[in-house]
Amino acid sequence: MIERTDTGTRMSKIVKHNGVAYLCGQVGAGDSVTEQTRDCLSRVEALLAKAGSSPEQMLQAVIWLADMADFAEMNAVWDAWVPEGHAPARACGEAKLARPELKVEIIVTAAC
C-alpha cells in the first residue's frame, strides 16, 4: 500500500511504502547557507515526525547546493544536526535550484 501525505497536483510532501518514507525536497529561508541549511533541516525533521520517523531512521540524503563553494558551510550545520552514529548514505552535488535566492535543497528517505 502507498500512503501519500499533503498531496497536491505536482507532488506529495511524504510518500510512504513498505516501511519507508520518501520526503519531497526541502529548502530553507535565510540569507546564508548556514541559515538556509538550519531551516531546511528543521523542515526535514518536522516531515520525518509527521511520517512517524526521525533523523535516527534516515536511510539516504541527497543534497543540492547552488554553489559547491558552500560545501563546508553546509556540512558544519549538517554534521551538528545528524545524530551521532546515524549518518545516512549521502550524496551532494551542485545544481541550479528553483529560485535564485536558494542555496541548498535536501531530499531525505527514512525508515518509518
N, C-alpha and C positions, 0 to 999 in steps of 0.2 A: 504494500500500500504506500502511496506517495501522499504526503501531507504538505500543503502549501500554506504559508502564513503571510499576511499582508500582501496579497496578490493584486497586482494592477494589470493594465494592458501589456506593459513591457516586461515586467519581471515580478518575482516574489522576493520578499526580503529574506525568507527562510524556506528551504525545501528540505524535508526530512524523508529518508528512505532507508529501510533496513538498519536502523540504529545510527545513522549518520546524518548530521545537519550540515547543509551547504548554505553558507551565507552569501548574500549579494555583496559586491564590493562596497567598502565603506571609505568615505573621505571625511575630513575634519575641517573645522573652522580655525581661523588664526592666520597671522601674517608670516610666521616662521614654520620651518619643517618641524621643529620641536612642538609648537602649539598644535599644528595640524595632526601630527602623529599621536599626541596625547588624546586629543578629541576623537580621532578616528578609533583608537583602541578602546576608549570609553564606549563608543557606539558598538564596537565588536562585542565587548563584554556584555552589554545590555541585550544584544541579539542572542548571544550564547545562552544567557539566563532564560530568555523567552523560549528558547529551543529546548530547555531542560539540560543544558550543558554548561561548561565553564572553561576558562583558559587551561586548566589542568587536563582537559579532554581534547585539546586541539590535535588534529592529525596532520594538517598541512596549512601553510600560509603562503600566499603569493602576494608580493609587494611590488607595486609600480611606483617609481619615482619619476618626476618630471625631469630631474637632473641628477645623474649619478654622483655629482659632486656633493650631494646631500646625504650620501650613504652613511657616513659616520654619525652625523647628527641624528638621523632617523634611528640608527642602531642603538644609540645611547638611550633613547626612550624605550625602544623595543626590549632591549636587554634588561632594563629595570622592571618592565611590565611582565614579561614571561615568567611564570612560576618556575623556580629552580627545579631542574630535573624533568621538566615537562615541555621542553622545546619541541615544536612540531618540525616535520620536514618543511623546508622553506626554500623559496626562490625569490630573487629580487632582480628587477630589471628596470630599464629606462623606457618610458612611453609618454607619448603626448596624451595628457589627460583631458577629460571632458570640458573643462573650463580653464582658461589661462592662469587663474589665481591658485589652482590646485597644485600641490606639491607632492602629495602621497595618496595612494589608494591601496587598501589592504583587503584581500579576499581570504576567508578562513573556512576550512572544513573541519568538523569536530564530531567525535562520538557523542551520542546522546542517549 
